[in-house]
Amino acid sequence: LLPEVVLNTPAEMLGNDTSSAIQAGVIHLFADALRGAITDYRQSSPQAQILITGGDAECWQPSIPGSFYQPHLLLRGFYLWIQGGVLP
């Protein structure tokens, strides 16, 4: 069986052992898929901003040019809603 791997942004494109190779492969595969989806989306909405949020967002954000990392987007939204404000 393959080892469980913690996802972190890999330092290199190719790993030098099983864990780092899996990590690099998963990160680069999903980053390429995200870039492709964002490229397609920007054709119909060129002014859209890309917010990256969620548990592994820090891994993906450096791979997505022009994106913004917002680690607590949901909590920030709830706070603004409770305060009667609106999201920017």
C-alpha positions in Angstrom: 0.0 0.0 0.0 1.0 3.6 -0.6 1.8 5.8 2.4 -0.6 8.5 3.7 0.8 11.8 2.6 0.3 15.2 4.1 -0.2 17.8 1.3 2.3 20.7 1.4 3.6 22.7 -1.5 6.5 20.6 -2.8 9.9 22.2 -3.2 10.5 20.3 -6.4 8.5 19.2 -9.4 9.6 15.5 -8.9 9.9 13.8 -5.5 13.0 11.9 -4.4 11.1 9.2 -2.5 7.6 7.7 -2.5 6.0 10.3 -0.2 7.4 13.3 -1.9 6.7 11.9 -5.4 3.0 11.4 -4.4 2.8 14.8 -2.8 4.3 16.5 -5.9 2.1 14.5 -8.3 -1.1 15.3 -6.4 -0.3 19.0 -5.9 0.7 19.5 -9.6 -2.2 17.5 -10.9 -4.8 19.5 -9.0 -3.1 22.8 -9.6 -3.2 22.1 -13.4 -6.9 21.1 -13.1 -7.7 24.3 -11.2 -5.8 26.5 -13.6 -7.7 24.9 -16.5 -11.0 25.4 -14.9 -10.2 29.0 -14.0 -9.0 29.7 -17.5 -12.3 28.4 -18.9 -14.3 30.4 -16.3 -12.4 33.6 -17.1 -13.4 33.4 -20.7 -17.0 34.0 -19.7 -16.2 36.3 -16.7 -12.9 38.0 -17.3 -13.3 40.4 -14.3 -14.0 37.7 -11.8 -11.7 37.5 -8.8 -10.4 34.1 -7.7 -10.6 33.5 -3.9 -8.8 30.4 -2.6 -10.1 29.1 0.7 -10.4 25.9 2.6 -8.2 23.4 4.3 -5.5 23.0 1.6 -5.9 26.4 0.1 -2.3 27.4 1.0 -1.0 24.6 -1.2 -3.0 25.7 -4.2 -2.8 29.5 -4.0 0.8 29.9 -5.2 -0.1 27.9 -8.3 -3.0 30.1 -9.3 -1.8 33.5 -10.6 -4.0 36.4 -9.6 -5.7 34.5 -6.8 -6.3 35.7 -3.3 -6.0 33.5 -0.2 -8.7 34.0 2.4 -8.4 31.4 5.2 -11.5 32.4 7.1 -13.9 33.4 4.4 -16.9 31.7 5.9 -16.3 33.1 9.4 -15.6 36.6 7.9 -18.9 36.4 6.0 -20.8 35.4 9.1 -19.2 38.2 11.1 -20.1 40.9 8.4 -23.6 39.5 8.1 -24.2 39.7 11.9 -22.8 43.2 12.0 -25.1 44.3 9.2 -22.3 44.8 6.7 -21.9 43.5 3.3 -19.0 41.5 1.7 -16.6 43.6 -0.3 
